Amino acid sequence: MEVTSGIFNSTISIYKNNKGSILRTIVYTIGHFIIAISVLMLVADVSFTVALTDAIVEPIANSIWYFILDKWWASKSKK
């Protein structure tokens, strides 16, 4: 029970300290999914399944990069 409570409290703390970055990252990621599926299906003429797989895997990597970049950028603009 203590471990679960600790994980929950840590998650809440991380969210509160990074709310803006996390919300922007989620919106960016959802948009990226939609754009990537559309572009792959139209330009590369791949099936929906292939487009969906790529559209999920690649933006997850990009969203992690964006979160790191946003945190770094925010830390530099406060100074």
PLY file of the C-alpha trace (Angstrom):
ply
format ascii 1.0
element vertex 79
property float x
property float y
property float z
element edge 78
property int vertex1
property int vertex2
end_header
0.00 0.00 0.00
2.84 2.42 0.83
4.53 1.81 -2.52
1.31 2.51 -4.43
0.70 5.65 -2.38
4.27 6.82 -2.98
4.01 6.27 -6.73
0.67 8.10 -6.84
2.01 11.05 -4.83
5.15 11.23 -6.98
3.03 11.21 -10.14
0.84 14.02 -8.82
3.93 16.01 -7.86
5.52 15.56 -11.30
2.25 16.61 -12.97
1.86 19.72 -10.78
5.46 20.80 -11.41
5.23 20.22 -15.18
1.55 20.78 -15.98
2.07 23.24 -18.83
4.75 21.18 -20.54
2.81 17.95 -20.16
-0.40 19.42 -21.59
1.42 20.98 -24.56
3.20 17.68 -25.16
-0.10 15.74 -25.19
-1.73 18.17 -27.65
1.35 18.07 -29.88
1.42 14.25 -29.79
-2.26 13.86 -30.73
-1.82 16.25 -33.65
1.27 14.40 -34.74
-0.61 11.06 -34.75
-3.27 12.49 -37.07
-0.79 14.21 -39.38
1.53 11.21 -39.59
-1.28 8.76 -40.47
-2.65 11.10 -43.11
0.72 11.82 -44.73
1.85 8.20 -44.76
-1.39 6.99 -46.29
-1.46 9.74 -48.94
2.23 10.13 -49.81
3.75 6.71 -49.13
0.59 4.79 -50.05
0.89 2.44 -47.08
-1.94 0.61 -45.36
-3.73 2.12 -42.38
-2.14 -0.48 -40.07
1.40 0.43 -41.14
0.60 4.16 -40.97
-0.94 3.75 -37.51
2.08 1.82 -36.20
4.52 4.43 -37.46
2.25 7.25 -36.33
2.31 5.91 -32.77
5.96 4.88 -32.40
7.64 7.88 -34.04
5.64 10.62 -32.23
6.26 8.99 -28.86
9.97 9.47 -29.46
9.30 13.03 -30.69
7.11 13.85 -27.69
9.85 12.77 -25.29
12.28 14.97 -27.22
9.80 17.87 -27.18
9.26 17.58 -23.42
13.02 17.69 -22.81
13.41 20.62 -25.21
10.49 22.50 -23.63
11.86 22.03 -20.10
15.31 23.22 -21.23
13.82 26.19 -23.13
11.66 27.22 -20.17
14.64 27.02 -17.83
16.66 29.32 -20.10
13.87 31.88 -20.61
13.33 32.36 -16.85
16.86 33.72 -16.39
0 1
1 2
2 3
3 4
4 5
5 6
6 7
7 8
8 9
9 10
10 11
11 12
12 13
13 14
14 15
15 16
16 17
17 18
18 19
19 20
20 21
21 22
22 23
23 24
24 25
25 26
26 27
27 28
28 29
29 30
30 31
31 32
32 33
33 34
34 35
35 36
36 37
37 38
38 39
39 40
40 41
41 42
42 43
43 44
44 45
45 46
46 47
47 48
48 49
49 50
50 51
51 52
52 53
53 54
54 55
55 56
56 57
57 58
58 59
59 60
60 61
61 62
62 63
63 64
64 65
65 66
66 67
67 68
68 69
69 70
70 71
71 72
72 73
73 74
74 75
75 76
76 77
77 78
